[in-house]
């Protein structure tokens, strides 16, 4: 084969391969849903996974993950609440992540919360699986709210609260919260 014919054959092959690659890429782009399309279908915008492991992030058992999350959720001061909620968002997924990110944004600029020196403290009293609902749990806490710069919470007795928690197995044997729904 002459050098001219060989160069033409190589160029033709290169053009054909490039066209195949472009067609493959275009077909893949048509089949892979955009994040916006996925959000419209699932009602959740895809977000990156939480960090691999934090000091109180994922846990070896679902109840342990829930207890750690709930303990951090109910113990805060006006100065720490926004950061605490951001930390909970960073170590959860799905609806729980969205709810904590929203709580962080709302509390960060809450003038009354800061001015009143409001704080919440409590204990997780029970974590129990819901019958016939895999990965869903009832969480019972006993909490007390106080304030250093207002009498609005003076004499307020501790109160019982209930929340529904959903967990997801991030890796085999490692659980994180995927849903958090305070009921009272």
C-alpha positions as CSV (number, residue, x, y, z in Angstrom):
1,X,0.0,0.0,0.0
2,X,1.3,3.4,-0.9
3,X,2.1,5.9,1.8
4,X,-0.7,8.2,0.5
5,X,-3.3,5.4,0.6
6,X,-2.0,4.4,4.1
7,X,-2.4,7.9,5.4
8,X,-5.9,8.2,3.9
9,X,-6.9,4.9,5.5
10,X,-5.5,5.9,8.9
11,X,-7.4,9.3,8.7
12,X,-10.6,7.5,7.6
13,X,-10.3,5.1,10.6
14,X,-9.6,8.1,13.0
15,X,-12.7,9.9,11.7
16,X,-14.8,6.8,12.0
17,X,-13.6,6.1,15.6
18,X,-14.2,9.7,16.6
19,X,-17.8,9.5,15.2
20,X,-18.4,6.3,17.1
21,X,-17.1,7.9,20.3
22,X,-19.3,11.0,19.8
23,X,-22.4,8.8,19.1
24,X,-21.6,6.7,22.2
25,X,-21.2,9.9,24.3
26,X,-24.4,11.4,23.0
27,X,-26.3,8.2,23.6
28,X,-25.0,8.0,27.2
29,X,-25.9,11.7,27.7
30,X,-29.5,10.9,26.6
31,X,-29.8,7.9,29.0
32,X,-28.2,9.4,32.1
33,X,-30.7,11.6,33.9
34,X,-29.5,15.1,34.9
35,X,-29.5,15.9,38.6
36,X,-32.5,18.1,38.0
37,X,-34.5,15.4,36.3
38,X,-33.5,13.0,39.0
39,X,-34.8,15.5,41.6
40,X,-38.1,15.8,39.8
41,X,-38.5,12.1,39.7
42,X,-37.4,11.3,43.3
43,X,-38.2,14.6,45.0
44,X,-34.6,14.7,46.3
45,X,-31.7,16.5,44.7
46,X,-28.7,14.1,44.6
47,X,-26.0,15.2,46.9
48,X,-22.5,13.9,47.6
49,X,-22.3,11.1,50.2
50,X,-21.4,12.0,53.7
51,X,-17.7,11.8,54.8
52,X,-16.5,8.2,55.1
53,X,-16.4,8.3,58.9
54,X,-16.6,11.0,61.6
55,X,-16.2,10.7,65.3
56,X,-20.0,10.2,65.7
57,X,-21.0,9.7,62.1
58,X,-21.9,6.2,61.0
59,X,-22.3,3.5,63.6
60,X,-22.1,-0.3,63.7
61,X,-25.8,-0.7,64.6
62,X,-28.9,1.3,63.6
63,X,-29.9,2.2,67.1
64,X,-26.4,3.5,67.9
65,X,-26.5,5.8,64.8
66,X,-29.9,7.1,65.9
67,X,-28.9,7.6,69.5
68,X,-25.8,9.6,68.5
69,X,-27.7,11.7,66.1
70,X,-30.6,12.4,68.5
71,X,-28.2,13.2,71.3
72,X,-26.4,15.8,69.2
73,X,-29.8,17.1,67.9
74,X,-31.3,17.9,71.3
75,X,-28.2,19.3,73.1
76,X,-27.3,22.8,71.9
77,X,-26.9,26.4,72.9
78,X,-27.7,29.6,71.0
79,X,-24.0,29.9,70.1
80,X,-23.6,26.3,68.9
81,X,-27.0,25.3,67.3
82,X,-26.2,26.4,63.7
83,X,-22.9,24.6,63.7
84,X,-24.4,21.6,65.4
85,X,-27.1,21.3,62.7
86,X,-24.4,21.7,60.0
87,X,-22.4,18.9,61.6
88,X,-25.5,16.6,61.7
89,X,-26.2,17.5,58.0
90,X,-22.7,16.5,57.1
91,X,-23.0,13.1,58.6
92,X,-26.5,12.1,57.4
93,X,-28.0,11.5,54.0
94,X,-31.3,12.1,52.2
95,X,-34.2,13.9,54.0
96,X,-32.2,14.0,57.3
97,X,-29.4,15.9,55.6
98,X,-31.8,18.3,54.0
99,X,-33.7,18.9,57.2
100,X,-30.5,19.6,59.2
101,X,-29.1,21.9,56.5
102,X,-32.4,23.9,56.6
103,X,-32.3,24.0,60.4
104,X,-28.7,25.3,60.3
105,X,-29.6,28.0,57.9
106,X,-32.7,29.1,59.9
107,X,-30.9,29.2,63.3
108,X,-27.8,30.9,62.0
109,X,-29.6,34.2,61.6
110,X,-32.2,33.9,64.4
111,X,-31.8,37.1,66.4
112,X,-34.3,36.1,69.2
113,X,-32.5,32.8,69.7
114,X,-29.1,34.6,70.1
115,X,-30.4,37.5,72.1
116,X,-32.3,35.3,74.5
117,X,-29.4,32.9,75.1
118,X,-31.7,30.0,74.5
119,X,-30.3,26.5,75.1
120,X,-31.8,22.9,74.9
121,X,-30.5,19.9,76.8
122,X,-31.9,16.4,77.1
123,X,-31.4,12.7,77.0
124,X,-32.4,10.0,74.6
125,X,-34.7,7.7,76.7
126,X,-35.6,5.1,74.1
127,X,-34.9,3.9,70.5
128,X,-37.2,1.2,69.3
129,X,-37.8,-0.3,65.8
130,X,-41.2,0.2,64.2
131,X,-42.9,-3.1,63.6
132,X,-43.0,-4.2,59.9
133,X,-41.1,-1.1,58.8
134,X,-37.5,-2.0,58.1
135,X,-35.0,0.8,59.0
136,X,-37.6,3.0,60.8
137,X,-37.4,3.7,64.5
138,X,-39.3,5.6,67.2
139,X,-37.1,7.9,69.3
140,X,-38.2,9.2,72.7
141,X,-36.3,12.1,74.3
142,X,-36.8,14.1,77.5
143,X,-35.7,17.7,76.9
144,X,-35.4,21.0,78.8
145,X,-35.2,24.4,77.3
146,X,-33.7,27.3,79.1
147,X,-32.5,30.9,78.5
148,X,-30.0,33.2,80.1
149,X,-31.3,36.5,78.9
150,X,-35.1,36.1,79.0
151,X,-37.7,34.9,81.4
152,X,-39.7,33.2,78.6
153,X,-38.5,29.7,79.6
154,X,-38.4,30.3,83.4
155,X,-40.1,27.4,85.2
156,X,-40.6,25.4,82.1
157,X,-40.5,21.7,83.0
158,X,-38.7,19.0,81.0
159,X,-40.9,17.6,78.2
160,X,-41.1,14.3,76.4
161,X,-40.6,14.4,72.6
162,X,-41.1,11.7,70.0
163,X,-39.4,11.6,66.6
164,X,-39.3,9.0,63.7
165,X,-35.9,8.1,62.5
166,X,-34.9,6.2,59.3
167,X,-31.5,4.7,58.8
168,X,-29.6,3.5,55.8
169,X,-26.7,1.1,55.7
170,X,-23.9,3.2,54.1
171,X,-21.5,0.3,54.0
172,X,-21.9,-3.2,55.4
173,X,-22.3,-2.7,59.1
174,X,-22.1,1.1,59.0
175,X,-25.4,3.0,59.5
176,X,-26.3,6.7,59.0
177,X,-29.6,8.6,59.4
178,X,-31.5,9.1,56.2
179,X,-34.7,10.5,57.7
180,X,-35.6,12.6,60.8
181,X,-39.1,13.6,61.6
182,X,-39.9,15.2,65.0
183,X,-43.5,14.4,65.9
184,X,-43.8,16.5,69.1
